[in-house]
């Protein structure tokens, strides 16, 4: 991979970070540091698309930053910051509000799910969320975006927006010294890693989510060993013993999810695990999973706790990261303003 490749991704400070966020996104963030320059953002402006208590938002922003660092992201080598500190995100999002088409946004399934039946009452921000997400990525002209599977559609929209901007302004892009239609890259989703879609512990057909009213549906990164053990013991299963082969997990969503979590945390394949646990009861499998989850997540949770006890330190990381991110975002925004035809101080 070349150095021109740049990774960007974000996590919302909307509540408890859970195992899905960790395995679907953060583990990949950590890995990509070895091969790429990376920008990891706590997307507080996305968070307020649904109501957030201001004090909780501040706390959750520090918690996500602490989770990044606790999981192994190096904020000196790479960039960790909160979105609202860099105004380029909002500026580019406005330009993209004028590039993206209503028809494109009408197709976004996450808006439909989150707005639910009371669509008239949803915020305009929730509707325009994917345009801001496109701006988050493209204000750095980032090329690769590690996300969970649920974000695939938003990434496709970001690609469409990049392409339409490049086409709409192709002459101006050329006049500004870029290859015609070559200003924004087509950002590639990286939906890889051990578990791209972790499901709820209460319902194997639903995604593990921060907004699920039941805390038993998810393992939070801040959970202590007792909470992790209780949640895994109470996790929904079915009456059959575990199958001996992966094929046997079909149409058994809860069993499939637990085996998937075990596989992701241990780095072993599902097939390998079923050779060991196949034919046995869930109780033995769950006891082993508890030990593994506590071993892997315990240190991350403990380090998060240590870091959040020092909010001054976490804030200094976010401020330093934002200062470095702003330099990059401003550079893109100056080009965007020239391309679009906005007058600016030179
Ligand atoms: N269950 C999941 N499995 C795998 N990956 C997941 N992600 C979220 N849930 C799962 C990935 O985590 C990253 C950060 O997510 P986010 O906080 O920005 O947005 P989200 O998808 O809205 O998270 P939640 O937990 O599902 O929140 P609510 O309940 O508000 O909808 C993203 O890369 C996401 O794909």
Boltz pocket constraint, residues with backbone or C-beta under 6 A from the ligand:
constraints:
  - pocket:
      binder: B
      contacts: [[A, 10], [A, 11], [A, 12], [A, 13], [A, 14], [A, 16], [A, 19], [A, 20], [A, 21], [A, 22], [A, 23], [A, 24], [A, 25], [A, 146], [A, 147], [A, 148], [A, 149], [A, 150], [A, 151], [A, 195], [A, 196], [A, 197], [A, 198], [A, 199], [A, 207], [A, 208], [A, 209], [A, 210], [A, 211], [A, 212]]
      max_distance: 6.0
